[in-house]
Amino acid sequence: MKKVIRYLLYLSFVVIALIAWPLYFILVLGILPFPADPACAFEQAGCPPPSAFEHILRVISIFGAIPATVLLFVFFRLWVRSRFKDEPH
């Protein structure tokens, strides 16, 4: 039974990651998965260029999403295995 719980926890991690990363990209970085005009596009001056910090954050987030998820999963897996060890028969 503990093995089933472990695999359900692993599956829940995947589901949470598949929901959390797109929300992060949409809400924090403003990267939309579909073409849309931001609100500033309708102003005469246009949209201001992103700051250097925003640009660096976007690059690090895009290229670091997969390694961060894998690293988090490794530690999550270690934690789950320590909590739900199989009992010897």
PDB file of N, CA, C and O in Angstrom:
ATOM      1  N   MET A   1       0.817  -1.192   0.000  1.00  0.00           N
ATOM      2  CA  MET A   1       0.000   0.000   0.000  1.00  0.00           C
ATOM      3  C   MET A   1       0.868   1.266   0.000  1.00  0.00           C
ATOM      4  O   MET A   1       0.508   2.279  -0.599  1.00  0.00           O
ATOM      5  N   LYS A   2       2.006   1.189   0.676  1.00  0.00           N
ATOM      6  CA  LYS A   2       2.878   2.352   0.719  1.00  0.00           C
ATOM      7  C   LYS A   2       3.462   2.665  -0.649  1.00  0.00           C
ATOM      8  O   LYS A   2       3.736   3.824  -0.963  1.00  0.00           O
ATOM      9  N   LYS A   3       3.651   1.640  -1.457  1.00  0.00           N
ATOM     10  CA  LYS A   3       4.169   1.873  -2.805  1.00  0.00           C
ATOM     11  C   LYS A   3       3.159   2.656  -3.640  1.00  0.00           C
ATOM     12  O   LYS A   3       3.534   3.533  -4.418  1.00  0.00           O
ATOM     13  N   VAL A   4       1.884   2.337  -3.473  1.00  0.00           N
ATOM     14  CA  VAL A   4       0.833   3.055  -4.205  1.00  0.00           C
ATOM     15  C   VAL A   4       0.796   4.515  -3.768  1.00  0.00           C
ATOM     16  O   VAL A   4       0.653   5.414  -4.597  1.00  0.00           O
ATOM     17  N   ILE A   5       0.924   4.746  -2.469  1.00  0.00           N
ATOM     18  CA  ILE A   5       0.930   6.123  -1.967  1.00  0.00           C
ATOM     19  C   ILE A   5       2.119   6.884  -2.524  1.00  0.00           C
ATOM     20  O   ILE A   5       1.988   8.042  -2.921  1.00  0.00           O
ATOM     21  N   ARG A   6       3.288   6.235  -2.556  1.00  0.00           N
ATOM     22  CA  ARG A   6       4.467   6.888  -3.114  1.00  0.00           C
ATOM     23  C   ARG A   6       4.245   7.295  -4.559  1.00  0.00           C
ATOM     24  O   ARG A   6       4.547   8.427  -4.940  1.00  0.00           O
ATOM     25  N   TYR A   7       3.722   6.387  -5.365  1.00  0.00           N
ATOM     26  CA  TYR A   7       3.525   6.718  -6.782  1.00  0.00           C
ATOM     27  C   TYR A   7       2.435   7.757  -6.981  1.00  0.00           C
ATOM     28  O   TYR A   7       2.500   8.546  -7.924  1.00  0.00           O
ATOM     29  N   LEU A   8       1.446   7.772  -6.118  1.00  0.00           N
ATOM     30  CA  LEU A   8       0.444   8.833  -6.205  1.00  0.00           C
ATOM     31  C   LEU A   8       1.045  10.188  -5.842  1.00  0.00           C
ATOM     32  O   LEU A   8       0.680  11.207  -6.428  1.00  0.00           O
ATOM     33  N   LEU A   9       1.959  10.203  -4.882  1.00  0.00           N
ATOM     34  CA  LEU A   9       2.642  11.447  -4.546  1.00  0.00           C
ATOM     35  C   LEU A   9       3.536  11.917  -5.691  1.00  0.00           C
ATOM     36  O   LEU A   9       3.607  13.113  -5.972  1.00  0.00           O
ATOM     37  N   TYR A  10       4.216  10.983  -6.351  1.00  0.00           N
ATOM     38  CA  TYR A  10       5.038  11.347  -7.518  1.00  0.00           C
ATOM     39  C   TYR A  10       4.161  11.931  -8.619  1.00  0.00           C
ATOM     40  O   TYR A  10       4.516  12.928  -9.248  1.00  0.00           O
ATOM     41  N   LEU A  11       3.027  11.307  -8.840  1.00  0.00           N
ATOM     42  CA  LEU A  11       2.105  11.803  -9.857  1.00  0.00           C
ATOM     43  C   LEU A  11       1.578  13.184  -9.488  1.00  0.00           C
ATOM     44  O   LEU A  11       1.424  14.042 -10.357  1.00  0.00           O
ATOM     45  N   SER A  12       1.302  13.405  -8.208  1.00  0.00           N
ATOM     46  CA  SER A  12       0.823  14.720  -7.785  1.00  0.00           C
ATOM     47  C   SER A  12       1.896  15.785  -7.998  1.00  0.00           C
ATOM     48  O   SER A  12       1.573  16.928  -8.321  1.00  0.00           O
ATOM     49  N   PHE A  13       3.171  15.426  -7.823  1.00  0.00           N
ATOM     50  CA  PHE A  13       4.251  16.379  -8.085  1.00  0.00           C
ATOM     51  C   PHE A  13       4.243  16.796  -9.549  1.00  0.00           C
ATOM     52  O   PHE A  13       4.403  17.976  -9.863  1.00  0.00           O
ATOM     53  N   VAL A  14       4.060  15.844 -10.433  1.00  0.00           N
ATOM     54  CA  VAL A  14       4.040  16.150 -11.868  1.00  0.00           C
ATOM     55  C   VAL A  14       2.867  17.061 -12.205  1.00  0.00           C
ATOM     56  O   VAL A  14       3.019  18.021 -12.961  1.00  0.00           O
ATOM     57  N   VAL A  15       1.706  16.763 -11.647  1.00  0.00           N
ATOM     58  CA  VAL A  15       0.519  17.581 -11.929  1.00  0.00           C
ATOM     59  C   VAL A  15       0.731  19.008 -11.404  1.00  0.00           C
ATOM     60  O   VAL A  15       0.402  19.980 -12.084  1.00  0.00           O
ATOM     61  N   ILE A  16       1.276  19.122 -10.205  1.00  0.00           N
ATOM     62  CA  ILE A  16       1.517  20.450  -9.641  1.00  0.00           C
ATOM     63  C   ILE A  16       2.543  21.215 -10.484  1.00  0.00           C
ATOM     64  O   ILE A  16       2.382  22.412 -10.719  1.00  0.00           O
ATOM     65  N   ALA A  17       3.588  20.531 -10.937  1.00  0.00           N
ATOM     66  CA  ALA A  17       4.594  21.196 -11.769  1.00  0.00           C
ATOM     67  C   ALA A  17       3.996  21.653 -13.099  1.00  0.00           C
ATOM     68  O   ALA A  17       4.315  22.738 -13.587  1.00  0.00           O
ATOM     69  N   LEU A  18       3.130  20.827 -13.683  1.00  0.00           N
ATOM     70  CA  LEU A  18       2.506  21.199 -14.953  1.00  0.00           C
ATOM     71  C   LEU A  18       1.539  22.366 -14.810  1.00  0.00           C
ATOM     72  O   LEU A  18       1.246  23.050 -15.791  1.00  0.00           O
ATOM     73  N   ILE A  19       1.046  22.597 -13.615  1.00  0.00           N
ATOM     74  CA  ILE A  19       0.162  23.736 -13.372  1.00  0.00           C
ATOM     75  C   ILE A  19       0.967  24.956 -12.915  1.00  0.00           C
ATOM     76  O   ILE A  19       0.689  26.078 -13.338  1.00  0.00           O
ATOM     77  N   ALA A  20       1.958  24.738 -12.058  1.00  0.00           N
ATOM     78  CA  ALA A  20       2.686  25.852 -11.449  1.00  0.00           C
ATOM     79  C   ALA A  20       3.559  26.610 -12.442  1.00  0.00           C
ATOM     80  O   ALA A  20       3.571  27.841 -12.427  1.00  0.00           O
ATOM     81  N   TRP A  21       4.293  25.903 -13.306  1.00  0.00           N
ATOM     82  CA  TRP A  21       5.187  26.603 -14.231  1.00  0.00           C
ATOM     83  C   TRP A  21       4.438  27.486 -15.220  1.00  0.00           C
ATOM     84  O   TRP A  21       4.839  28.635 -15.409  1.00  0.00           O
ATOM     85  N   PRO A  22       3.375  27.013 -15.861  1.00  0.00           N
ATOM     86  CA  PRO A  22       2.648  27.942 -16.756  1.00  0.00           C
ATOM     87  C   PRO A  22       2.062  29.143 -16.012  1.00  0.00           C
ATOM     88  O   PRO A  22       2.058  30.257 -16.537  1.00  0.00           O
ATOM     89  N   LEU A  23       1.567  28.919 -14.788  1.00  0.00           N
ATOM     90  CA  LEU A  23       1.058  30.049 -14.021  1.00  0.00           C
ATOM     91  C   LEU A  23       2.163  31.043 -13.693  1.00  0.00           C
ATOM     92  O   LEU A  23       1.949  32.254 -13.745  1.00  0.00           O
ATOM     93  N   TYR A  24       3.332  30.540 -13.359  1.00  0.00           N
ATOM     94  CA  TYR A  24       4.472  31.420 -13.094  1.00  0.00           C
ATOM     95  C   TYR A  24       4.835  32.226 -14.334  1.00  0.00           C
ATOM     96  O   TYR A  24       5.054  33.435 -14.255  1.00  0.00           O
ATOM     97  N   PHE A  25       4.898  31.555 -15.474  1.00  0.00           N
ATOM     98  CA  PHE A  25       5.268  32.265 -16.699  1.00  0.00           C
ATOM     99  C   PHE A  25       4.210  33.298 -17.097  1.00  0.00           C
ATOM    100  O   PHE A  25       4.549  34.361 -17.617  1.00  0.00           O
ATOM    101  N   ILE A  26       2.956  32.997 -16.858  1.00  0.00           N
ATOM    102  CA  ILE A  26       1.895  33.932 -17.240  1.00  0.00           C
ATOM    103  C   ILE A  26       1.783  35.079 -16.235  1.00  0.00           C
ATOM    104  O   ILE A  26       1.750  36.245 -16.629  1.00  0.00           O
ATOM    105  N   LEU A  27       1.725  34.757 -14.943  1.00  0.00           N
ATOM    106  CA  LEU A  27       1.448  35.784 -13.941  1.00  0.00           C
ATOM    107  C   LEU A  27       2.672  36.594 -13.525  1.00  0.00           C
ATOM    108  O   LEU A  27       2.562  37.800 -13.307  1.00  0.00           O
ATOM    109  N   VAL A  28       3.828  35.958 -13.413  1.00  0.00           N
ATOM    110  CA  VAL A  28       5.013  36.677 -12.940  1.00  0.00           C
ATOM    111  C   VAL A  28       5.785  37.296 -14.093  1.00  0.00           C
ATOM    112  O   VAL A  28       6.137  38.475 -14.049  1.00  0.00           O
ATOM    113  N   LEU A  29       6.044  36.510 -15.114  1.00  0.00           N
ATOM    114  CA  LEU A  29       6.865  37.004 -16.219  1.00  0.00           C
ATOM    115  C   LEU A  29       6.062  37.683 -17.313  1.00  0.00           C
ATOM    116  O   LEU A  29       6.617  38.434 -18.114  1.00  0.00           O
ATOM    117  N   GLY A  30       4.777  37.431 -17.356  1.00  0.00           N
ATOM    118  CA  GLY A  30       3.956  38.043 -18.386  1.00  0.00           C
ATOM    119  C   GLY A  30       4.113  37.407 -19.751  1.00  0.00           C
ATOM    120  O   GLY A  30       3.750  38.004 -20.764  1.00  0.00           O
ATOM    121  N   ILE A  31       4.652  36.197 -19.783  1.00  0.00           N
ATOM    122  CA  ILE A  31       4.795  35.478 -21.047  1.00  0.00           C
ATOM    123  C   ILE A  31       3.505  34.705 -21.265  1.00  0.00           C
ATOM    124  O   ILE A  31       3.199  33.760 -20.537  1.00  0.00           O
ATOM    125  N   LEU A  32       2.763  35.117 -22.266  1.00  0.00           N
ATOM    126  CA  LEU A  32       1.477  34.485 -22.526  1.00  0.00           C
ATOM    127  C   LEU A  32       1.646  33.365 -23.545  1.00  0.00           C
ATOM    128  O   LEU A  32       2.433  33.500 -24.482  1.00  0.00           O
ATOM    129  N   PRO A  33       0.920  32.261 -23.377  1.00  0.00           N
ATOM    130  CA  PRO A  33       1.042  31.154 -24.322  1.00  0.00           C
ATOM    131  C   PRO A  33       0.306  31.410 -25.627  1.00  0.00           C
ATOM    132  O   PRO A  33       0.299  30.543 -26.500  1.00  0.00           O
ATOM    133  N   PHE A  34      -0.297  32.544 -25.781  1.00  0.00           N
ATOM    134  CA  PHE A  34      -1.016  32.877 -27.010  1.00  0.00           C
ATOM    135  C   PHE A  34      -0.716  34.332 -27.347  1.00  0.00           C
ATOM    136  O   PHE A  34      -0.447  35.133 -26.452  1.00  0.00           O
ATOM    137  N   PRO A  35      -0.758  34.674 -28.609  1.00  0.00           N
ATOM    138  CA  PRO A  35      -0.458  36.065 -28.974  1.00  0.00           C
ATOM    139  C   PRO A  35      -1.547  37.009 -28.462  1.00  0.00           C
ATOM    140  O   PRO A  35      -2.736  36.817 -28.714  1.00  0.00           O
ATOM    141  N   ALA A  36      -1.104  38.019 -27.745  1.00  0.00           N
ATOM    142  CA  ALA A  36      -2.048  39.015 -27.214  1.00  0.00           C
ATOM    143  C   ALA A  36      -1.320  40.341 -27.110  1.00  0.00           C
ATOM    144  O   ALA A  36      -0.104  40.386 -26.922  1.00  0.00           O
ATOM    145  N   ASP A  37      -2.062  41.398 -27.234  1.00  0.00           N
ATOM    146  CA  ASP A  37      -1.483  42.732 -27.106  1.00  0.00           C
ATOM    147  C   ASP A  37      -1.557  43.153 -25.645  1.00  0.00           C
ATOM    148  O   ASP A  37      -2.635  43.121 -25.052  1.00  0.00           O
ATOM    149  N   PRO A  38      -0.427  43.550 -25.053  1.00  0.00           N
ATOM    150  CA  PRO A  38      -0.499  44.073 -23.689  1.00  0.00           C
ATOM    151  C   PRO A  38      -1.226  45.406 -23.672  1.00  0.00           C
ATOM    152  O   PRO A  38      -1.421  46.029 -24.715  1.00  0.00           O
ATOM    153  N   ALA A  39      -1.622  45.834 -22.500  1.00  0.00           N
ATOM    154  CA  ALA A  39      -2.416  47.061 -22.382  1.00  0.00           C
ATOM    155  C   ALA A  39      -1.636  48.281 -22.878  1.00  0.00           C
ATOM    156  O   ALA A  39      -2.227  49.223 -23.405  1.00  0.00           O
ATOM    157  N   CYS A  40      -0.318  48.265 -22.712  1.00  0.00           N
ATOM    158  CA  CYS A  40       0.470  49.432 -23.131  1.00  0.00           C
ATOM    159  C   CYS A  40       0.623  49.520 -24.650  1.00  0.00           C
ATOM    160  O   CYS A  40       1.097  50.537 -25.156  1.00  0.00           O
ATOM    161  N   ALA A  41       0.239  48.493 -25.375  1.00  0.00           N
ATOM    162  CA  ALA A  41       0.388  48.515 -26.828  1.00  0.00           C
ATOM    163  C   ALA A  41      -0.540  49.548 -27.474  1.00  0.00           C
ATOM    164  O   ALA A  41      -0.304  49.983 -28.601  1.00  0.00           O
ATOM    165  N   PHE A  42      -1.579  49.930 -26.765  1.00  0.00           N
ATOM    166  CA  PHE A  42      -2.539  50.875 -27.326  1.00  0.00           C
ATOM    167  C   PHE A  42      -2.178  52.327 -27.016  1.00  0.00           C
ATOM    168  O   PHE A  42      -2.853  53.243 -27.488  1.00  0.00           O
ATOM    169  N   GLU A  43      -1.129  52.549 -26.232  1.00  0.00           N
ATOM    170  CA  GLU A  43      -0.687  53.913 -25.941  1.00  0.00           C
ATOM    171  C   GLU A  43       0.155  54.423 -27.112  1.00  0.00           C
ATOM    172  O   GLU A  43       0.710  53.630 -27.874  1.00  0.00           O
ATOM    173  N   GLN A  44       0.248  55.739 -27.252  1.00  0.00           N
ATOM    174  CA  GLN A  44       0.999  56.313 -28.363  1.00  0.00           C
ATOM    175  C   GLN A  44       2.493  56.035 -28.238  1.00  0.00           C
ATOM    176  O   GLN A  44       3.167  55.803 -29.242  1.00  0.00           O
ATOM    177  N   ALA A  45       3.012  56.056 -27.022  1.00  0.00           N
ATOM    178  CA  ALA A  45       4.444  55.842 -26.823  1.00  0.00           C
ATOM    179  C   ALA A  45       4.829  54.366 -26.939  1.00  0.00           C
ATOM    180  O   ALA A  45       6.008  54.042 -27.079  1.00  0.00           O
ATOM    181  N   GLY A  46       3.854  53.483 -26.881  1.00  0.00           N
ATOM    182  CA  GLY A  46       4.146  52.057 -26.956  1.00  0.00           C
ATOM    183  C   GLY A  46       4.593  51.505 -25.615  1.00  0.00           C
ATOM    184  O   GLY A  46       4.562  52.201 -24.600  1.00  0.00           O
ATOM    185  N   CYS A  47       5.000  50.275 -25.623  1.00  0.00           N
ATOM    186  CA  CYS A  47       5.427  49.616 -24.387  1.00  0.00           C
ATOM    187  C   CYS A  47       6.882  49.975 -24.089  1.00  0.00           C
ATOM    188  O   CYS A  47       7.721  50.003 -24.989  1.00  0.00           O
ATOM    189  N   PRO A  48       7.168  50.248 -22.824  1.00  0.00           N
ATOM    190  CA  PRO A  48       8.570  50.505 -22.475  1.00  0.00           C
ATOM    191  C   PRO A  48       9.352  49.196 -22.519  1.00  0.00           C
ATOM    192  O   PRO A  48       8.794  48.132 -22.253  1.00  0.00           O
ATOM    193  N   PRO A  49      10.624  49.266 -22.849  1.00  0.00           N
ATOM    194  CA  PRO A  49      11.415  48.030 -22.864  1.00  0.00           C
ATOM    195  C   PRO A  49      11.565  47.494 -21.443  1.00  0.00           C
ATOM    196  O   PRO A  49      11.614  48.272 -20.491  1.00  0.00           O
ATOM    197  N   PRO A  50      11.639  46.179 -21.295  1.00  0.00           N
ATOM    198  CA  PRO A  50      11.790  45.620 -19.956  1.00  0.00           C
ATOM    199  C   PRO A  50      13.143  46.004 -19.358  1.00  0.00           C
ATOM    200  O   PRO A  50      14.120  46.220 -20.074  1.00  0.00           O
ATOM    201  N   SER A  51      13.173  46.080 -18.042  1.00  0.00           N
ATOM    202  CA  SER A  51      14.425  46.428 -17.368  1.00  0.00           C
ATOM    203  C   SER A  51      15.409  45.269 -17.491  1.00  0.00           C
ATOM    204  O   SER A  51      15.039  44.158 -17.873  1.00  0.00           O
ATOM    205  N   ALA A  52      16.652  45.545 -17.166  1.00  0.00           N
ATOM    206  CA  ALA A  52      17.686  44.494 -17.230  1.00  0.00           C
ATOM    207  C   ALA A  52      17.366  43.363 -16.268  1.00  0.00           C
ATOM    208  O   ALA A  52      17.598  42.193 -16.574  1.00  0.00           O
ATOM    209  N   PHE A  53      16.826  43.717 -15.092  1.00  0.00           N
ATOM    210  CA  PHE A  53      16.458  42.689 -14.118  1.00  0.00           C
ATOM    211  C   PHE A  53      15.369  41.774 -14.665  1.00  0.00           C
ATOM    212  O   PHE A  53      15.462  40.554 -14.531  1.00  0.00           O
ATOM    213  N   GLU A  54      14.339  42.350 -15.279  1.00  0.00           N
ATOM    214  CA  GLU A  54      13.260  41.550 -15.858  1.00  0.00           C
ATOM    215  C   GLU A  54      13.786  40.660 -16.971  1.00  0.00           C
ATOM    216  O   GLU A  54      13.387  39.501 -17.081  1.00  0.00           O
ATOM    217  N   HIS A  55      14.665  41.186 -17.785  1.00  0.00           N
ATOM    218  CA  HIS A  55      15.224  40.402 -18.887  1.00  0.00           C
ATOM    219  C   HIS A  55      16.040  39.221 -18.353  1.00  0.00           C
ATOM    220  O   HIS A  55      15.909  38.097 -18.838  1.00  0.00           O
ATOM    221  N   ILE A  56      16.878  39.486 -17.357  1.00  0.00           N
ATOM    222  CA  ILE A  56      17.690  38.407 -16.774  1.00  0.00           C
ATOM    223  C   ILE A  56      16.799  37.383 -16.087  1.00  0.00           C
ATOM    224  O   ILE A  56      17.048  36.182 -16.191  1.00  0.00           O
ATOM    225  N   LEU A  57      15.756  37.841 -15.381  1.00  0.00           N
ATOM    226  CA  LEU A  57      14.831  36.919 -14.713  1.00  0.00           C
ATOM    227  C   LEU A  57      14.125  36.021 -15.719  1.00  0.00           C
ATOM    228  O   LEU A  57      13.947  34.828 -15.469  1.00  0.00           O
ATOM    229  N   ARG A  58      13.726  36.580 -16.844  1.00  0.00           N
ATOM    230  CA  ARG A  58      13.065  35.762 -17.873  1.00  0.00           C
ATOM    231  C   ARG A  58      14.000  34.701 -18.434  1.00  0.00           C
ATOM    232  O   ARG A  58      13.610  33.543 -18.579  1.00  0.00           O
ATOM    233  N   VAL A  59      15.221  35.085 -18.746  1.00  0.00           N
ATOM    234  CA  VAL A  59      16.171  34.126 -19.321  1.00  0.00           C
ATOM    235  C   VAL A  59      16.484  33.017 -18.325  1.00  0.00           C
ATOM    236  O   VAL A  59      16.482  31.839 -18.680  1.00  0.00           O
ATOM    237  N   ILE A  60      16.752  33.396 -17.084  1.00  0.00           N
ATOM    238  CA  ILE A  60      17.056  32.385 -16.063  1.00  0.00           C
ATOM    239  C   ILE A  60      15.854  31.483 -15.830  1.00  0.00           C
ATOM    240  O   ILE A  60      16.017  30.273 -15.675  1.00  0.00           O
ATOM    241  N   SER A  61      14.651  32.044 -15.801  1.00  0.00           N
ATOM    242  CA  SER A  61      13.453  31.245 -15.574  1.00  0.00           C
ATOM    243  C   SER A  61      13.189  30.267 -16.709  1.00  0.00           C
ATOM    244  O   SER A  61      12.834  29.113 -16.473  1.00  0.00           O
ATOM    245  N   ILE A  62      13.364  30.731 -17.932  1.00  0.00           N
ATOM    246  CA  ILE A  62      13.086  29.865 -19.077  1.00  0.00           C
ATOM    247  C   ILE A  62      14.078  28.719 -19.144  1.00  0.00           C
ATOM    248  O   ILE A  62      13.683  27.566 -19.321  1.00  0.00           O
ATOM    249  N   PHE A  63      15.372  29.026 -19.004  1.00  0.00           N
ATOM    250  CA  PHE A  63      16.375  27.971 -19.114  1.00  0.00           C
ATOM    251  C   PHE A  63      16.567  27.194 -17.812  1.00  0.00           C
ATOM    252  O   PHE A  63      17.192  26.133 -17.821  1.00  0.00           O
ATOM    253  N   GLY A  64      16.048  27.694 -16.705  1.00  0.00           N
ATOM    254  CA  GLY A  64      16.203  26.999 -15.439  1.00  0.00           C
ATOM    255  C   GLY A  64      14.984  26.222 -14.990  1.00  0.00           C
ATOM    256  O   GLY A  64      15.024  25.561 -13.952  1.00  0.00           O
ATOM    257  N   ALA A  65      13.902  26.287 -15.746  1.00  0.00           N
ATOM    258  CA  ALA A  65      12.669  25.624 -15.322  1.00  0.00           C
ATOM    259  C   ALA A  65      12.836  24.107 -15.242  1.00  0.00           C
ATOM    260  O   ALA A  65      12.452  23.494 -14.246  1.00  0.00           O
ATOM    261  N   ILE A  66      13.393  23.514 -16.261  1.00  0.00           N
ATOM    262  CA  ILE A  66      13.538  22.056 -16.264  1.00  0.00           C
ATOM    263  C   ILE A  66      14.569  21.587 -15.236  1.00  0.00           C
ATOM    264  O   ILE A  66      14.270  20.666 -14.477  1.00  0.00           O
ATOM    265  N   PRO A  67      15.772  22.179 -15.174  1.00  0.00           N
ATOM    266  CA  PRO A  67      16.704  21.731 -14.132  1.00  0.00           C
ATOM    267  C   PRO A  67      16.165  21.944 -12.717  1.00  0.00           C
ATOM    268  O   PRO A  67      16.389  21.104 -11.846  1.00  0.00           O
ATOM    269  N   ALA A  68      15.466  23.041 -12.473  1.00  0.00           N
ATOM    270  CA  ALA A  68      14.900  23.280 -11.146  1.00  0.00           C
ATOM    271  C   ALA A  68      13.839  22.246 -10.806  1.00  0.00           C
ATOM    272  O   ALA A  68      13.775  21.767  -9.673  1.00  0.00           O
ATOM    273  N   THR A  69      13.007  21.900 -11.780  1.00  0.00           N
ATOM    274  CA  THR A  69      11.969  20.898 -11.548  1.00  0.00           C
ATOM    275  C   THR A  69      12.595  19.537 -11.272  1.00  0.00           C
ATOM    276  O   THR A  69      12.151  18.827 -10.369  1.00  0.00           O
ATOM    277  N   VAL A  70      13.603  19.168 -12.023  1.00  0.00           N
ATOM    278  CA  VAL A  70      14.273  17.881 -11.806  1.00  0.00           C
ATOM    279  C   VAL A  70      14.932  17.849 -10.432  1.00  0.00           C
ATOM    280  O   VAL A  70      14.824  16.852  -9.717  1.00  0.00           O
ATOM    281  N   LEU A  71      15.606  18.920 -10.058  1.00  0.00           N
ATOM    282  CA  LEU A  71      16.259  18.970  -8.756  1.00  0.00           C
ATOM    283  C   LEU A  71      15.232  18.901  -7.622  1.00  0.00           C
ATOM    284  O   LEU A  71      15.435  18.185  -6.641  1.00  0.00           O
ATOM    285  N   LEU A  72      14.148  19.634  -7.755  1.00  0.00           N
ATOM    286  CA  LEU A  72      13.089  19.549  -6.754  1.00  0.00           C
ATOM    287  C   LEU A  72      12.507  18.147  -6.670  1.00  0.00           C
ATOM    288  O   LEU A  72      12.226  17.658  -5.576  1.00  0.00           O
ATOM    289  N   PHE A  73      12.321  17.490  -7.826  1.00  0.00           N
ATOM    290  CA  PHE A  73      11.766  16.149  -7.807  1.00  0.00           C
ATOM    291  C   PHE A  73      12.714  15.162  -7.134  1.00  0.00           C
ATOM    292  O   PHE A  73      12.261  14.258  -6.431  1.00  0.00           O
ATOM    293  N   VAL A  74      14.017  15.320  -7.337  1.00  0.00           N
ATOM    294  CA  VAL A  74      14.983  14.420  -6.701  1.00  0.00           C
ATOM    295  C   VAL A  74      14.860  14.516  -5.186  1.00  0.00           C
ATOM    296  O   VAL A  74      14.801  13.491  -4.507  1.00  0.00           O
ATOM    297  N   PHE A  75      14.822  15.735  -4.645  1.00  0.00           N
ATOM    298  CA  PHE A  75      14.697  15.893  -3.202  1.00  0.00           C
ATOM    299  C   PHE A  75      13.312  15.480  -2.703  1.00  0.00           C
ATOM    300  O   PHE A  75      13.186  14.930  -1.609  1.00  0.00           O
ATOM    301  N   PHE A  76      12.280  15.740  -3.497  1.00  0.00           N
ATOM    302  CA  PHE A  76      10.935  15.301  -3.136  1.00  0.00           C
ATOM    303  C   PHE A  76      10.877  13.779  -3.091  1.00  0.00           C
ATOM    304  O   PHE A  76      10.273  13.205  -2.184  1.00  0.00           O
ATOM    305  N   ARG A  77      11.493  13.133  -4.053  1.00  0.00           N
ATOM    306  CA  ARG A  77      11.507  11.664  -4.101  1.00  0.00           C
ATOM    307  C   ARG A  77      12.247  11.090  -2.889  1.00  0.00           C
ATOM    308  O   ARG A  77      11.798  10.110  -2.293  1.00  0.00           O
ATOM    309  N   LEU A  78      13.370  11.694  -2.527  1.00  0.00           N
ATOM    310  CA  LEU A  78      14.102  11.238  -1.341  1.00  0.00           C
ATOM    311  C   LEU A  78      13.251  11.392  -0.083  1.00  0.00           C
ATOM    312  O   LEU A  78      13.241  10.510   0.776  1.00  0.00           O
ATOM    313  N   TRP A  79      12.548  12.498   0.022  1.00  0.00           N
ATOM    314  CA  TRP A  79      11.690  12.722   1.180  1.00  0.00           C
ATOM    315  C   TRP A  79      10.555  11.701   1.220  1.00  0.00           C
ATOM    316  O   TRP A  79      10.261  11.140   2.275  1.00  0.00           O
ATOM    317  N   VAL A  80       9.920  11.460   0.082  1.00  0.00           N
ATOM    318  CA  VAL A  80       8.807  10.503   0.031  1.00  0.00           C
ATOM    319  C   VAL A  80       9.303   9.101   0.359  1.00  0.00           C
ATOM    320  O   VAL A  80       8.647   8.379   1.110  1.00  0.00           O
ATOM    321  N   ARG A  81      10.432   8.706  -0.179  1.00  0.00           N
ATOM    322  CA  ARG A  81      10.955   7.361   0.097  1.00  0.00           C
ATOM    323  C   ARG A  81      11.335   7.191   1.565  1.00  0.00           C
ATOM    324  O   ARG A  81      11.201   6.096   2.111  1.00  0.00           O
ATOM    325  N   SER A  82      11.808   8.264   2.216  1.00  0.00           N
ATOM    326  CA  SER A  82      12.136   8.149   3.639  1.00  0.00           C
ATOM    327  C   SER A  82      10.882   8.068   4.504  1.00  0.00           C
ATOM    328  O   SER A  82      10.893   7.433   5.559  1.00  0.00           O
ATOM    329  N   ARG A  83       9.808   8.708   4.064  1.00  0.00           N
ATOM    330  CA  ARG A  83       8.554   8.680   4.819  1.00  0.00           C
ATOM    331  C   ARG A  83       7.761   7.386   4.619  1.00  0.00           C
ATOM    332  O   ARG A  83       7.143   6.883   5.557  1.00  0.00           O
ATOM    333  N   PHE A  84       7.780   6.855   3.404  1.00  0.00           N
ATOM    334  CA  PHE A  84       6.952   5.696   3.072  1.00  0.00           C
ATOM    335  C   PHE A  84       7.833   4.534   2.636  1.00  0.00           C
ATOM    336  O   PHE A  84       7.778   4.105   1.484  1.00  0.00           O
ATOM    337  N   LYS A  85       8.639   4.031   3.549  1.00  0.00           N
ATOM    338  CA  LYS A  85       9.499   2.900   3.247  1.00  0.00           C
ATOM    339  C   LYS A  85       8.675   1.623   3.204  1.00  0.00           C
ATOM    340  O   LYS A  85       7.736   1.444   3.979  1.00  0.00           O
ATOM    341  N   ASP A  86       9.045   0.735   2.279  1.00  0.00           N
ATOM    342  CA  ASP A  86       8.398  -0.570   2.225  1.00  0.00           C
ATOM    343  C   ASP A  86       8.858  -1.412   3.399  1.00  0.00           C
ATOM    344  O   ASP A  86      10.038  -1.413   3.750  1.00  0.00           O
ATOM    345  N   GLU A  87       7.936  -2.116   3.995  1.00  0.00           N
ATOM    346  CA  GLU A  87       8.277  -2.991   5.092  1.00  0.00           C
ATOM    347  C   GLU A  87       8.733  -4.342   4.545  1.00  0.00           C
ATOM    348  O   GLU A  87       8.131  -4.850   3.599  1.00  0.00           O
ATOM    349  N   PRO A  88       9.793  -4.939   5.124  1.00  0.00           N
ATOM    350  CA  PRO A  88      10.241  -6.244   4.635  1.00  0.00           C
ATOM    351  C   PRO A  88       9.198  -7.317   4.939  1.00  0.00           C
ATOM    352  O   PRO A  88       8.521  -7.285   5.966  1.00  0.00           O
ATOM    353  N   HIS A  89       9.094  -8.250   4.027  1.00  0.00           N
ATOM    354  CA  HIS A  89       8.083  -9.321   4.176  1.00  0.00           C
ATOM    355  C   HIS A  89       8.614 -10.439   5.017  1.00  0.00           C
ATOM    356  O   HIS A  89       7.911 -11.422   5.251  1.00  0.00           O
TER     357      HIS A  89
END
